Amino acid sequence: MASKFTDFLFSLSDDPNLVQEFEKNPNDVMDKAGLSADEKNMILNRDVQGIRNHLLTDPDLQNAMGITPGSPRPKKLPMCVFIPKP
C-alpha cells in the first residue's frame, strides 16, 4: 500500500473535484488525507525536489504507478501541476 502522501498526489491527478476542493482550502484537504506537517509544507512550498525524494522513498511507488514488479523504475517521475498562489 502506498503512503498517504503518494496516494494524495495521485488522487489530485485523478480527481478534478479534489483539485477544486484543494484550490479552495488546501489545508483542510491535506488534513483529511492524513498528511504530516512536513508533507503539507512540501506541497504548499512547491518543493519539487522534496516531493520527488519523498515519492522515491515510498516502497510501493511502482505499484501506485501501475508498474509491474521487477520492471525498472522510470527515470523521471510525473510531477503534479501546482495551483498558482493567489
C-alpha angles and dihedrals in degrees: 000000000000121000120268088250093055092044091050094052092048090048090055090053093049105037120061090186090058090051090053091050090047091052090054098044117359095177094055092049093048091046090053089050090054097240120167122241090255092051092049091050092051090055097041092046092046091235096176094175092049091048091049092049091048092051091049091056091057105103090205097050094110092052091048088053092049094248114148119240113271094026117119119260113252116261090233129040120218110248126209121247108247122227110241117252112253 
